[in-house]
């Protein structure tokens, strides 16, 4: 039995909005920070990965996300571990490879969630189209990150920030649409 789209919209808009806000803040930091040192840049990327993991975990905790809970939990764990490891290994190469691993693996999970939502009735989700975009962005930008190691912290921050900006735009639109749908049907969740 699948969960109604209205119930999903009411449950998912807050964690989706939180993830969009995290991505938007990190994206803005990556744009306006002109000459980041390696240590603070690593800290910014680590915070982005950790908070993104928290937002995915908050989504996974919703009862309406039960069909996707394991995969969402795996994505949250991957992001959190990658973010924590970046804190301990702040070199450009480690930052690039750890952030790439976190983005590529979590993006692959989102692509798998999108695919399952298309093919399995019980796994259908209102987030499916958003997972297609955010998953593809995470995989693509994550795979590109290691190629920017020679250019330093500013380039690495820029590539990760580019992914964050695209993700923020997609998820802000999604979250506000879900909230609108939930309000219209009277099922807004506190």
C-alpha positions in Angstrom: 0.0 0.0 0.0 1.4 3.4 -1.0 1.1 6.5 1.1 -0.9 9.3 -0.4 0.9 12.2 -2.1 -0.9 14.7 0.1 0.3 12.9 3.3 3.8 12.8 1.9 3.8 16.5 1.0 2.6 17.4 4.4 5.4 15.3 6.0 8.2 16.0 3.7 8.1 19.8 3.2 10.0 20.7 6.4 13.0 18.4 6.0 13.2 19.3 2.4 13.1 23.0 3.2 15.8 22.5 5.8 18.0 20.7 3.3 17.4 23.5 0.8 18.4 26.1 3.4 21.6 24.2 4.2 22.5 24.0 0.5 21.7 27.7 0.0 23.8 28.9 2.9 26.8 26.7 1.7 26.3 27.8 -1.9 26.3 31.5 -0.8 29.5 30.9 1.3 31.2 29.3 -1.7 30.3 32.2 -4.0 31.2 35.1 -1.7 34.3 33.7 0.1 37.0 35.0 -2.2 40.2 33.4 -0.8 39.4 30.6 1.6 42.3 28.9 3.4 42.3 25.1 3.3 41.4 24.5 6.9 38.3 26.8 7.0 37.2 25.5 3.5 37.4 22.0 4.8 35.3 23.0 7.8 32.7 24.6 5.6 32.5 21.5 3.4 32.3 19.2 6.4 29.5 21.3 7.9 27.6 21.1 4.6 28.0 17.4 4.4 27.0 16.8 8.0 24.0 19.1 7.9 22.8 17.6 4.6 23.1 14.2 6.3 21.0 15.5 9.2 18.3 16.8 6.8 18.2 13.4 5.0 18.0 11.6 8.4 15.1 13.9 9.5 13.3 13.0 6.3 14.0 9.3 6.9 12.4 9.5 10.4 9.0 10.6 9.0 6.5 7.7 9.1 5.5 8.6 5.5 9.0 7.8 4.4 8.9 4.2 5.7 9.3 2.6 2.2 12.5 4.6 1.7 13.8 4.6 5.3 16.7 2.2 4.8 18.1 3.9 1.7 17.6 7.4 3.2 19.3 6.3 6.3 22.2 4.9 4.3 22.5 8.2 2.4 22.4 10.2 5.7 25.1 8.0 7.2 27.3 8.3 4.1 27.1 12.1 4.2 27.7 12.2 8.0 30.7 10.0 7.8 32.2 11.9 4.9 31.6 15.2 6.7 33.2 13.9 9.9 36.2 12.5 8.0 36.8 15.8 6.2 37.3 17.3 9.7 40.1 14.9 10.4 41.8 15.0 7.0 41.7 18.7 5.9 44.2 18.4 3.0 42.9 19.3 -0.5 43.2 15.7 -1.8 41.4 14.3 1.2 38.7 17.0 1.1 38.1 16.3 -2.6 38.0 12.5 -2.3 36.0 12.3 0.9 33.5 14.9 -0.3 33.3 13.2 -3.7 32.6 9.8 -2.0 29.9 11.4 0.1 28.3 13.1 -2.8 28.5 10.3 -5.3 27.3 7.6 -2.9 24.4 9.7 -1.5 23.5 10.8 -5.1 23.5 7.2 -6.2 21.1 6.4 -3.4 18.8 9.2 -4.5 18.9 8.0 -8.1 18.0 4.5 -6.8 15.2 6.0 -4.8 13.9 7.7 -7.9 14.1 4.5 -9.9 12.3 2.5 -7.2 9.6 5.1 -7.1 9.1 4.7 -10.8 9.0 0.9 -10.8 7.5 -0.1 -7.4 4.0 1.1 -6.4 4.8 0.7 -2.7 7.9 2.9 -3.0 6.2 5.8 -4.8 7.2 9.2 -3.4 6.4 12.8 -4.2 10.2 13.4 -3.9 11.0 11.1 -6.8 11.5 13.8 -9.5 13.6 15.9 -7.0 15.7 12.8 -6.2 16.4 12.4 -9.9 17.8 16.0 -10.1 19.6 16.1 -6.8 21.0 12.7 -7.3 22.3 13.4 -10.7 23.8 16.7 -9.5 25.5 15.1 -6.5 26.9 12.3 -8.7 28.1 14.6 -11.4 29.7 17.3 -9.2 31.0 14.7 -6.8 32.8 12.8 -9.6 34.3 16.1 -10.8 35.7 17.2 -7.5 38.9 15.2 -7.5 39.9 16.8 -10.8 40.0 20.2 -9.1 42.5 19.2 -6.4 45.5 21.0 -8.1 43.5 24.3 -8.1 43.2 24.4 -4.3 40.6 25.1 -1.7 38.8 27.9 -3.7 38.1 25.6 -6.6 37.0 22.7 -4.5 34.7 25.0 -2.6 33.3 26.3 -5.8 32.6 22.9 -7.3 30.8 21.7 -4.1 29.0 25.1 -3.9 27.8 24.8 -7.5 26.2 21.5 -6.6 24.7 23.0 -3.5 23.2 26.0 -5.4 21.4 23.7 -7.9 20.2 21.5 -5.1 19.0 24.5 -3.1 16.9 25.9 -6.0 15.3 22.5 -6.8 14.6 21.7 -3.1 13.3 25.2 -2.3 10.8 25.0 -5.1 9.9 21.4 -4.0 9.4 22.3 -0.3 7.3 25.3 -1.0 5.2 23.3 -3.5 4.7 20.5 -0.9 3.7 23.0 1.7 1.3 24.7 -0.6 -0.3 21.3 -1.5 -0.5 20.4 2.2 -2.1 23.7 3.2 -4.6 23.6 0.3 -5.8 20.2 1.5 -5.7 21.1 5.2 -3.1 18.5 6.2 -0.2 20.7 7.2 1.9 19.0 9.7 3.3 21.0 12.7 
